[in-house]
Amino acid sequence: MEEAAPLWQLLGILVLCCRASQAGLTVSPSRSQFFEGHSVSLSCEEDSSSAGWTVWRNTTRENRTQCGDGWGTRNGSTCNITYANPLDSGVYWCSSSREGAASGINLTITGGSVILQSPVLPVMEGDDVTLSCLTKTTPSNLPAAFYKDGSLIRTESKGNMTLHHVNRSDEGLYRCNIRGHGESNSSWISVKGQQLH
């Protein structure tokens, strides 16, 4: 039986929704899952204002702590985590005293050997989205099985699966499995509608 995803993972994107703000959080490398020991850079993309954006987070061990307060190294509006730990898994967002908080994104750090590379931010309806199943110590083109909401979608021989022309029905929790190596955590993929002009 599949283990239920933590509540923060399922609802984290709603934790701080939806105050208007002038900064969005970008993650480098651009993914929502990371291996333990890898580095992660989080940046608040500001507009022309000098609002002083800072990266904050909620994790299972702490609530509402900002970069530099016991975790990460702050450099302006960028926060660097040089050695990601599973305890760093949680919801991250940008905030400033002037503008308030932007909506949060979920990051998962695993001590396991498989991660799912998927979009960090909501994807646009109609776009193609490629998911990759990656291992820590072997080539990343191994056959992988992909699941949505606990049900098998299909197995891909090269470890990559493309969802063509996504729509709202493609929203859900995705994970992958590489036989002999293990299974990734689940990540939520959100789809937003095309904006009308």
C-alpha positions as CSV (number, residue, x, y, z in Angstrom):
1,M,0.0,0.0,0.0
2,E,1.3,3.4,-1.0
3,E,2.2,5.7,1.9
4,A,0.2,8.8,2.0
5,A,2.0,12.0,1.1
6,P,2.6,14.4,4.0
7,L,-0.1,17.0,4.5
8,W,2.4,19.9,3.7
9,Q,3.2,18.2,0.5
10,L,-0.4,17.9,-0.6
11,L,-1.5,21.3,0.6
12,G,1.7,23.3,0.7
13,I,0.9,25.3,-2.4
14,L,-2.2,26.5,-0.6
15,V,-0.5,27.4,2.6
16,L,0.2,31.0,1.6
17,C,-2.1,31.4,-1.3
18,C,-2.9,33.9,-2.8
19,R,-1.7,37.3,-1.8
20,A,-0.6,39.5,-4.7
21,S,3.2,40.1,-4.7
22,Q,6.0,41.3,-6.9
23,A,8.4,38.4,-6.5
24,G,8.3,34.7,-7.5
25,L,10.5,32.0,-6.2
26,T,12.8,30.3,-8.6
27,V,14.7,27.1,-7.9
28,S,18.0,26.0,-9.4
29,P,18.3,23.3,-10.6
30,S,14.7,23.6,-11.7
31,R,13.1,20.7,-10.0
32,S,11.0,19.9,-6.9
33,Q,13.0,16.8,-5.7
34,F,16.6,16.6,-4.8
35,F,19.1,14.0,-3.6
36,E,20.5,14.3,-0.1
37,G,23.9,16.1,-0.3
38,H,23.1,18.1,-3.4
39,S,23.1,21.9,-3.5
40,V,20.0,24.0,-4.0
41,S,19.7,27.7,-4.9
42,L,16.5,29.6,-4.3
43,S,16.0,33.1,-5.6
44,C,13.2,35.7,-5.2
45,E,12.8,37.3,-8.6
46,E,12.1,41.0,-7.9
47,D,10.6,43.7,-10.0
48,S,12.1,47.2,-10.0
49,S,11.1,47.8,-6.4
50,S,13.6,47.4,-3.5
51,A,11.2,45.6,-1.2
52,G,13.9,43.4,0.3
53,W,12.6,39.9,-0.5
54,T,13.7,37.0,1.6
55,V,13.3,33.2,1.3
56,W,11.3,31.6,4.1
57,R,10.2,28.0,4.7
58,N,8.0,25.6,6.7
59,T,9.3,22.1,7.4
60,T,8.3,19.3,9.6
61,R,10.7,20.6,12.3
62,E,10.2,24.3,12.1
63,N,7.7,26.9,11.0
64,R,8.2,30.3,9.3
65,T,12.0,30.6,9.5
66,Q,13.9,32.7,7.0
67,C,17.1,31.9,5.2
68,G,20.2,32.3,7.4
69,D,18.2,31.6,10.6
70,G,19.7,28.2,11.2
71,W,19.6,27.1,7.6
72,G,20.9,28.3,4.2
73,T,23.3,31.1,3.3
74,R,21.6,34.4,2.3
75,N,23.0,36.6,-0.5
76,G,20.6,39.4,-1.2
77,S,17.3,37.8,-2.3
78,T,19.0,34.5,-3.0
79,C,19.4,31.6,-0.6
80,N,21.9,28.8,-1.0
81,I,21.6,25.4,0.6
82,T,25.0,23.7,0.0
83,Y,24.1,20.3,1.5
84,A,20.5,19.4,1.2
85,N,19.1,17.2,4.0
86,P,15.8,15.3,4.1
87,L,14.9,17.6,7.0
88,D,15.0,20.5,4.6
89,S,11.9,19.1,2.8
90,G,9.0,21.5,3.1
91,V,7.3,24.6,1.7
92,Y,9.4,27.5,0.6
93,W,8.3,31.0,-0.4
94,C,9.4,34.6,-0.8
95,S,8.3,37.3,1.6
96,S,9.0,41.0,2.3
97,S,7.8,43.4,5.0
98,R,6.5,45.7,2.3
99,E,4.7,43.4,-0.1
100,G,3.7,40.3,2.0
101,A,4.2,36.7,0.9
102,A,4.1,35.0,-2.4
103,S,2.5,31.5,-2.7
104,G,4.8,28.6,-1.7
105,I,6.3,25.7,-3.5
106,N,7.2,22.2,-2.2
107,L,10.7,20.9,-2.2
108,T,11.5,17.3,-1.3
109,I,15.0,16.0,-0.4
110,T,15.4,12.3,-0.3
111,G,18.1,10.0,1.1
112,G,16.9,7.4,-1.4
113,S,18.4,6.6,-4.8
114,V,15.6,7.8,-7.1
115,I,14.0,11.2,-7.7
116,L,11.3,12.4,-10.1
117,Q,12.3,15.5,-12.1
118,S,9.1,17.5,-12.6
119,P,8.1,21.2,-13.0
120,V,8.4,23.2,-9.8
121,L,5.8,25.8,-10.8
122,P,2.3,25.3,-12.3
123,V,2.4,24.4,-16.0
124,M,0.3,26.1,-18.7
125,E,-2.7,24.3,-20.1
126,G,-1.9,23.0,-23.6
127,D,1.9,22.7,-23.0
128,D,3.9,19.5,-23.2
129,V,5.5,18.4,-19.9
130,T,8.4,16.0,-19.7
131,L,9.0,14.0,-16.5
132,S,12.3,12.2,-15.8
133,C,13.1,9.4,-13.4
134,L,16.7,9.9,-12.2
135,T,19.0,7.8,-10.1
136,K,21.9,9.1,-8.0
137,T,24.7,6.8,-9.0
138,T,23.9,5.4,-12.4
139,P,23.0,6.7,-15.9
140,S,19.6,8.5,-15.9
141,N,18.2,6.7,-19.0
142,L,17.1,3.5,-17.3
143,P,13.6,2.1,-17.9
144,A,11.2,3.6,-15.4
145,A,7.5,3.2,-14.5
146,F,5.5,6.4,-14.0
147,Y,2.5,6.7,-11.7
148,K,-0.3,9.3,-11.2
149,D,-2.3,9.3,-8.0
150,G,-1.1,5.7,-7.3
151,S,-2.0,4.2,-10.6
152,L,0.5,3.1,-13.3
153,I,0.5,5.3,-16.4
154,R,3.1,3.5,-18.4
155,T,6.7,2.3,-18.5
156,E,9.2,4.2,-20.6
157,S,12.4,2.6,-21.8
158,K,14.6,5.7,-21.4
159,G,13.3,7.0,-18.1
160,N,11.5,10.0,-19.6
161,M,7.7,10.5,-20.1
162,T,6.1,13.4,-21.9
163,L,2.6,14.5,-21.2
164,H,1.3,16.1,-24.4
165,H,-1.1,19.1,-24.3
166,V,-1.7,19.0,-20.6
167,N,-5.1,20.0,-19.1
168,R,-6.6,20.2,-15.7
169,S,-7.2,16.4,-15.6
170,D,-3.4,15.9,-15.7
171,E,-3.1,17.6,-12.2
172,G,-2.1,15.1,-9.5
173,L,0.6,13.4,-7.5
174,Y,3.2,11.8,-9.7
175,R,6.0,9.4,-8.8
176,C,8.3,6.9,-10.6
177,N,10.0,3.6,-10.0
178,I,13.2,2.1,-11.5
179,R,13.4,-1.6,-10.9
180,G,16.4,-2.6,-8.7
181,H,17.0,1.0,-7.6
182,G,13.8,2.2,-5.9
183,E,10.9,4.6,-6.1
184,S,10.8,8.4,-6.0
185,N,8.7,10.4,-3.6
186,S,5.5,11.9,-5.0
187,S,5.3,15.4,-6.4
188,W,2.2,17.5,-7.2
189,I,1.9,18.8,-10.7
190,S,-0.4,21.8,-11.1
191,V,-1.9,23.0,-14.4
192,K,-3.2,26.5,-14.9
193,G,-5.6,27.7,-17.6
194,Q,-4.5,29.9,-20.5
195,Q,-5.0,33.6,-19.8
196,L,-7.4,35.4,-22.0
197,H,-6.2,38.7,-23.6
